[in-house]
Amino acid sequence: MAIGHNRHAPKVPTTIWGWKIWLMFCPLSGIPIAVYVDRINVDDRAWMWALVMQGKANLGEGRLASVSFDRGFWDGQELYLIAREVPFFVPGKSDLGITKEARRMAIEAYQRYQKKIPVNDVLVAKRTITVVTGKGKKRREEQKELIVMGLKGLDCDTYAEQPPQSRVHSKSFVANTLNAAVVIEDPSYPDPSEEEKYLTILTCAAMETPKDVLFAYDRFDGRSIIENSGNKEAKQAWKLQAPLEKSEAAVYLHVFMVFMLMALMAAFRARQAAEEQARAQGQQTGMERYRREVERANRHKVLVREGDCYAVLWAWEFAVLAGIQLRKHPTESVESVLERYGVVYSKGPPGSCLSEHYGCEGPRA
């Protein structure tokens, strides 16, 4: 590698040993869902499918509603497989044909919309956002509009189960389609870079209403949890980049321990916030609430002990065993109560003394 701007400097081959992680985060709770670790030279798309399937398994069947990827994860074949499992949202690269077409159509539709010309083929979604500028006495709040255009059924040649290769030039070739949400104006990012200008979010999810368009934008915006928690917080506060030993096993152990502790911390903070809210409303929390719940759940039960045998019974069951007829339980008898707990009758008709007629196989807690 050449040093500085000296073209005549000697080039020395170097080997850099490094690693990186693939991380799936919940944008609502901030809890890690799935993690993979591999060498730094492995392509980001290598663990896409495995990460989604592991996250789906960790959450349980039917609980993974959607998944949002970074721009570097664009891969038509991988996304086609993932779409069979869960809807995805991914920013389109600027050099993709579908991205260029989506931006062209969105800009034209927005120009028609400004001229009060109907745009039946494009969804226009708006949201009022409060933009804060300055600090102290110079602090100002201004209401501005977020404008996102939704487009349906855009052809995407590379979005297929297998690479189309030369088949794209065939007259019989039919490309698969994706929907797109193109951000025209975003007050949160007043000066976007060239890559982020007219941000285009591609998705296989339905886009029938303006609410669907804004949902696509929110799913992309929710990726910031990975940048803040999975990157900054993990590296700075949790020292993710500094395992105790420079070995593969140490890296794996260190990564999983860090994100496990981050998940526990997020769960603890959520529980603490819920308890503070309950306490502010006059409700009991913590161990006090637990004791009250245990007492409330067992206040109608009694403990009966005879030698080495004991039983935890409802108070009305104990009354039936004592030979009392209850108006609220007219069909219950000594036999039915003991049969419910698996006690076997030993000899003679049942009486009031449990130990005389029944063995020690009585109901136990």
C-alpha positions in Angstrom: 0.0 0.0 0.0 1.4 3.4 -1.0 2.0 5.8 1.9 0.8 9.4 1.5 1.0 10.8 -2.0 4.4 9.5 -2.9 3.8 7.3 -6.0 7.4 6.0 -5.8 7.1 4.7 -2.2 7.6 0.9 -1.9 4.5 -1.2 -1.7 4.6 -3.7 1.1 2.0 -6.4 1.3 0.2 -6.5 4.6 -2.3 -8.8 6.2 -5.0 -7.4 8.5 -6.7 -9.7 10.9 -10.1 -8.5 11.8 -13.7 -9.6 12.5 -17.2 -8.1 12.2 -20.7 -9.0 13.3 -24.1 -9.3 11.7 -26.7 -8.0 14.1 -30.5 -8.0 14.1 -32.1 -5.5 16.6 -35.6 -4.8 17.7 -36.3 -1.1 17.0 -38.9 -0.8 19.7 -37.1 -2.4 22.7 -33.5 -2.1 21.6 -32.9 -5.7 22.4 -30.6 -7.8 20.1 -32.4 -10.6 18.4 -29.7 -12.5 16.5 -26.0 -12.2 16.1 -23.4 -13.8 13.8 -19.6 -13.3 13.9 -17.2 -13.9 11.0 -14.0 -12.6 9.5 -13.8 -9.0 8.3 -13.3 -10.0 4.6 -16.6 -11.9 4.4 -19.3 -10.2 2.3 -22.2 -8.6 4.2 -24.7 -10.6 2.2 -23.2 -14.0 3.2 -25.2 -14.2 6.5 -28.4 -12.4 5.4 -30.5 -15.5 5.2 -29.1 -17.1 8.3 -29.6 -14.0 10.3 -33.2 -13.6 9.4 -34.0 -17.3 10.0 -32.2 -17.2 13.4 -34.1 -14.1 14.4 -37.3 -15.7 13.4 -36.6 -18.8 15.4 -35.5 -16.7 18.5 -38.7 -14.7 18.5 -41.0 -17.6 17.9 -43.4 -18.4 15.0 -45.3 -15.4 13.6 -43.6 -12.7 15.7 -41.2 -11.4 13.2 -43.3 -8.8 11.3 -40.7 -7.2 9.0 -37.0 -6.7 8.6 -35.0 -3.7 7.4 -31.6 -4.0 5.8 -28.8 -1.5 5.2 -27.8 -0.5 1.6 -24.9 -2.9 1.6 -27.2 -5.9 1.9 -28.8 -5.5 -1.5 -28.9 -8.8 -3.3 -31.7 -9.8 -5.5 -31.5 -13.5 -4.9 -31.2 -13.3 -1.1 -34.0 -10.8 -0.9 -36.2 -13.0 -3.0 -35.8 -15.8 -0.5 -36.3 -13.6 2.5 -39.6 -12.2 1.0 -41.0 -15.7 1.3 -40.5 -15.5 5.0 -41.1 -11.9 6.0 -41.5 -8.5 4.2 -38.2 -6.6 3.8 -37.2 -2.9 3.4 -33.9 -2.0 1.9 -32.5 1.3 0.4 -32.0 1.1 -3.3 -28.5 1.8 -4.6 -28.2 4.8 -6.9 -26.8 2.7 -9.8 -29.7 0.3 -9.8 -32.2 0.6 -12.7 -35.2 0.3 -10.4 -33.8 3.1 -8.2 -33.3 5.5 -11.1 -36.8 4.7 -12.5 -38.4 5.2 -9.1 -36.8 8.6 -8.5 -37.7 9.7 -12.0 -41.4 8.7 -11.6 -41.6 10.2 -8.1 -40.1 13.6 -9.2 -42.4 13.8 -12.1 -45.4 12.9 -10.0 -44.5 15.5 -7.3 -44.2 18.2 -10.0 -47.7 17.3 -11.2 -48.9 17.2 -7.6 -47.6 20.8 -7.0 -49.5 22.0 -10.1 -52.7 20.4 -8.7 -52.7 17.8 -11.5 -54.1 14.4 -10.4 -51.5 11.6 -9.8 -53.6 8.5 -9.7 -50.7 6.1 -10.2 -48.6 7.5 -7.2 -49.4 7.7 -3.5 -48.6 11.0 -1.8 -47.9 10.6 1.9 -47.4 13.6 4.2 -46.5 14.0 7.9 -46.0 17.2 10.0 -42.6 17.2 11.8 -41.5 19.6 14.4 -38.0 20.9 13.6 -36.0 22.5 16.4 -33.1 24.9 15.7 -30.9 26.8 18.1 -30.4 26.5 21.8 -31.5 28.6 24.8 -33.0 31.9 23.9 -32.4 31.2 20.2 -34.3 27.9 20.3 -37.0 27.9 17.6 -39.6 25.3 16.7 -40.9 25.1 13.2 -43.6 22.8 11.7 -42.5 21.3 8.4 -43.8 18.5 6.2 -42.3 15.2 5.4 -43.3 14.2 1.8 -42.9 10.6 0.6 -44.1 9.3 -2.8 -45.2 5.7 -3.0 -44.9 3.7 -6.2 -46.2 0.2 -6.9 -45.2 -2.6 -9.3 -41.7 -1.4 -10.5 -39.8 -3.9 -12.6 -36.6 -5.2 -11.0 -34.5 -7.6 -13.2 -32.2 -8.7 -10.5 -34.9 -9.5 -8.0 -35.4 -13.2 -8.8 -34.7 -16.7 -7.4 -31.9 -17.2 -9.9 -29.7 -14.5 -11.7 -31.5 -13.7 -15.0 -28.2 -13.2 -16.9 -28.8 -13.0 -20.6 -32.5 -13.8 -20.3 -33.2 -10.2 -19.6 -32.8 -9.5 -23.3 -35.4 -12.0 -24.3 -38.8 -10.8 -25.4 -40.5 -13.4 -23.2 -38.7 -12.3 -20.1 -41.0 -11.0 -17.3 -39.3 -9.3 -14.4 -40.5 -9.5 -10.9 -41.7 -6.3 -9.3 -41.1 -4.3 -6.1 -42.7 -1.3 -4.5 -40.8 1.8 -3.6 -41.1 4.8 -1.3 -39.2 7.9 -2.5 -38.5 10.6 0.0 -38.9 14.0 -1.7 -38.6 16.3 1.3 -37.4 15.3 4.7 -37.0 18.2 7.3 -35.0 15.8 9.5 -32.2 15.8 6.9 -32.1 19.3 5.4 -28.8 18.7 3.5 -28.6 15.1 2.4 -25.6 13.7 0.6 -25.9 12.7 -3.0 -26.4 9.1 -2.0 -29.2 10.0 0.4 -30.9 12.6 -1.9 -34.3 11.3 -3.0 -33.8 8.3 -0.7 -35.5 5.3 -2.3 -36.7 2.5 -0.1 -37.5 -0.8 -1.9 -39.9 -3.3 -0.4 -42.0 -6.4 -1.2 -44.6 -5.2 1.4 -48.0 -3.9 0.2 -48.3 -0.2 -0.6 -51.9 0.6 -1.0 -52.4 3.6 1.3 -50.3 6.6 2.4 -50.0 4.9 5.8 -48.1 2.0 4.1 -45.7 4.6 2.4 -44.9 6.2 5.8 -44.5 2.8 7.4 -41.8 2.0 4.8 -40.0 5.3 5.7 -40.3 4.5 9.5 -38.9 1.1 9.1 -35.8 2.5 7.4 -35.5 5.3 10.0 -35.7 2.7 12.7 -32.4 1.3 11.6 -30.7 4.1 13.6 -31.0 1.8 16.7 -28.3 -0.4 15.2 -26.0 2.6 14.6 -26.6 4.0 18.1 -26.9 0.8 20.2 -25.3 -1.8 18.1 -22.3 0.3 17.0 -21.6 3.3 19.3 -22.9 2.0 22.6 -21.4 -1.5 22.1 -18.0 -0.2 21.0 -17.7 2.6 23.5 -19.5 1.6 26.7 -19.2 -2.1 26.3 -15.7 -2.3 24.7 -16.9 -4.6 21.9 -13.7 -4.2 19.9 -11.5 -5.3 22.8 -11.8 -9.0 23.7 -9.7 -10.2 26.6 -7.7 -12.5 24.3 -6.7 -12.4 20.6 -8.2 -15.7 19.6 -11.3 -16.9 17.7 -12.9 -18.4 20.8 -12.3 -15.2 22.8 -13.9 -13.1 20.1 -17.0 -15.3 19.9 -17.4 -15.4 23.7 -16.8 -11.6 24.1 -19.4 -10.7 21.3 -22.2 -12.9 22.6 -21.5 -11.9 26.2 -21.7 -8.2 25.3 -25.0 -8.4 23.4 -26.5 -10.7 26.0 -25.7 -8.1 28.7 -27.1 -5.3 26.5 -30.3 -7.3 26.1 -30.6 -7.8 29.9 -29.9 -4.1 30.5 -32.6 -3.1 28.0 -35.1 -5.5 29.7 -34.1 -4.2 33.1 -34.6 -0.6 32.1 -38.0 -1.4 30.5 -39.1 -3.1 33.7 -37.8 -0.2 35.8 -39.7 2.3 33.7 -42.9 0.3 34.0 -42.6 0.1 37.8 -41.9 3.8 38.1 -45.0 4.5 36.0 -47.1 2.1 38.2 -45.7 3.7 41.4 -46.6 7.1 40.1 -50.2 5.9 39.7 -50.3 4.6 43.3 -49.9 0.9 42.4 -47.7 -1.5 44.3 -44.5 -2.7 42.6 -41.5 -5.0 43.1 -41.4 -7.6 45.9 -44.3 -5.9 47.7 -46.6 -6.5 44.7 -45.3 -10.1 44.3 -46.1 -10.9 48.0 -49.6 -9.4 47.6 -50.2 -11.4 44.5 -49.1 -14.7 46.2 -51.2 -13.9 49.2 -54.2 -13.1 47.0 -53.8 -16.3 45.0 -53.6 -18.5 48.1 -55.9 -16.9 50.6 -58.7 -19.5 50.0 -56.4 -22.5 50.5 -55.5 -24.5 53.6 -52.6 -26.7 54.5 -53.5 -30.1 56.0 -50.8 -32.3 57.5 -51.0 -35.8 59.0 -47.6 -37.4 59.9 -45.4 -37.4 56.8 -48.3 -36.6 54.5 -49.6 -33.1 53.7 -52.1 -31.6 51.3 -52.8 -28.1 50.0 -56.6 -27.8 49.5 -59.2 -25.2 48.7 -61.1 -24.3 51.9 -64.3 -25.7 50.4 -62.6 -29.0 49.6 -61.4 -29.3 53.2 -65.0 -28.7 54.3 -66.3 -31.5 52.1 -63.7 -33.9 53.5 -64.8 -32.9 57.0 -68.3 -34.1 56.1 -70.0 -30.7 55.6 -72.5 -30.4 52.8 -72.0 -27.1 50.9 -74.7 -25.3 49.1 -72.4 -24.0 46.3 -70.9 -27.4 45.7 -73.9 -29.8 46.0 -72.4 -32.5 43.7 -69.1 -32.7 45.5 -68.3 -35.6 47.8 -65.3 -37.0 49.7 -64.8 -39.5 46.9 -64.9 -36.9 44.1 -62.4 -34.6 46.0 -59.9 -37.4 46.6 -60.3 -38.8 43.1 -59.4 -35.3 41.8 -56.1 -35.5 43.6 -55.4 -39.1 42.7 -55.9 -40.5 46.2 -56.8 -44.3 46.2 -59.5 -45.5 48.6 -58.1 -48.2 50.8 -60.8 -49.8 53.1 -64.3 -49.3 54.3 -66.6 -46.4 53.7 -65.0 -42.9 54.0 -65.4 -41.1 57.3 -64.3 -37.9 58.8 -60.8 -39.1 59.7 -58.7 -38.9 56.5 -55.7 -40.9 58.0 -57.9 -43.8 59.0 -59.3 -44.7 55.6 -56.9 -43.2 53.2 -53.1 -43.8 52.6 -50.3 -41.3 52.3 -50.8 -40.8 48.5 -52.8 -37.7 49.3 -52.6 -34.4 47.5 -49.2 -32.8 47.8 -47.8 -29.4 47.0 
